[in-house]
């Protein structure tokens, strides 16, 4: 079932506000998928999903390599599920390193997941400009 990225149904948005482990799928330079567990926040008001990460992680390196070839961003997907409910967001990802973006993403993560992550001087934000949403929530 398709959803409007900027105007999701109340049930779909509520599902993205619950505490769930998600997955992020990026592509390695050879094209194979790299799928890892992450925490994701969804902001339909601006059509963004955010993932905090270490700048040295494979997922960040995959996105940086893809962005070098495609400045609009790397194609990625984030997904979560619980029982029969599931939700996927797709779009183009870039890596943000500025303090304001990182602090905002950390605050959003803390709100959704109920804990502030440990300080990390190598923290970055994978910011996904969304163009597709689907699922059954």
N, C-alpha and C positions, 0 to 999 in steps of 0.2 A: 504494500500500500504506500503510495506516494504522499508526502506532506510538503507544505509550503515552508521553506527554510525560515522565512521572516515572520510567518504567522502560523505556527504549529497549533494543533488542537491542544486544549488544556491537558488532556491525558498524556499526549506525547511530551509536552514540556514538563509535566510533573514527573514523568519517568526519567527524564534527563536531570532532574533535580534530586532524585533519590541517590543514595550512596551505592554505587555499583563500580566494580572493576570493569574497565573497558579494554578494547584492543585498538591499536593504531597499526595500520598497514601502510608501509612505504615500499618502494622498490629499490633493490640493490642495483648497482651499476650494470650488472649482467641481466637485469630485467626481472629477476626472481623476486617474489614477495617476501618481505620481512615483517612479521607480525609479532607484536610485543604487548604485554599488559601495561596499561597506563591509567592515570586519572584524567578525565576530560571534563571541561566546563563548556557549556553551550549558552551563547548569548544571541537569541534570535533578534533582539532589537537592532543589532548591527550585522547579523549574519555571520558570526564567528564562532569557532570552537577553539579552545586553547588547551595545550598540553605543556606542563613544565617538565624540563629534562636537563640532563647534564650536557654541556656543549660537546663533550667527547664521545657521546653515545653513538651507536651505529645508526639509529633512526635519524639523528640530527645530521650525521655525515651523509646519509642517503639523500636527505632533503637538500642539503647544500650542493651536492653533485648535480642533482636534477635541476636546481634553480640556476646553475651555471649554464645549462643548456636551454632552459625555459624560464626567463625572468618573471613570468606571471606566477610561478610557483610550481611545486611538485604535486602531482596528483596523489592524494591520500584518502584514506577512509578511517573513520573511527566507528566502533560498534560496541554495543552492550546488549546483554540478554539476561533474562530471569524467567525461568519456566517457559511459558508460551509467548511472553512479551519480548520484543526485540526492537532495536532502533539502530539505524546506521545513518551517519552524516558523511557526505563526500565533498571534496573541494580541493582548492590549491593551497598548499602550505608554504610558508616562509618561516625563517628563523629570526626572532627578534632578540636583541641582546641589551637594549637600553634599559636602564634601571626602572623607569616608569612602567614599561610594558611587563617586565618581570614582576615587579611589586604588585601590579594589578592582577596578574595571573595567579600569583601566590595567594592573594586575598580571596579570589574566586574559588581556588582549590580548597582553601581552609573552610569557606562557607559550605561548599558541597560535601566535603569529606570529613568535616568536624575536627580537623587538626591542622596545625600550622607545620609545614615541612621544616626540617632542620635547615639552618642556614647553609648555603652552598655558593661560594664565589664563582663557580662555573655554571650556575643555573642560567638557562635560556628559556625562551617560550617558542613553542611551535604554534604558530597562529594560522588557522585554516579559514580561508574565505570560502564559505559554503555555497554550493550550487545545487545540491541534491540532498533530500532527506526521505527516508523510507522506514517503514517498520509497522509493528502492531503493538501498541501500548495500551 
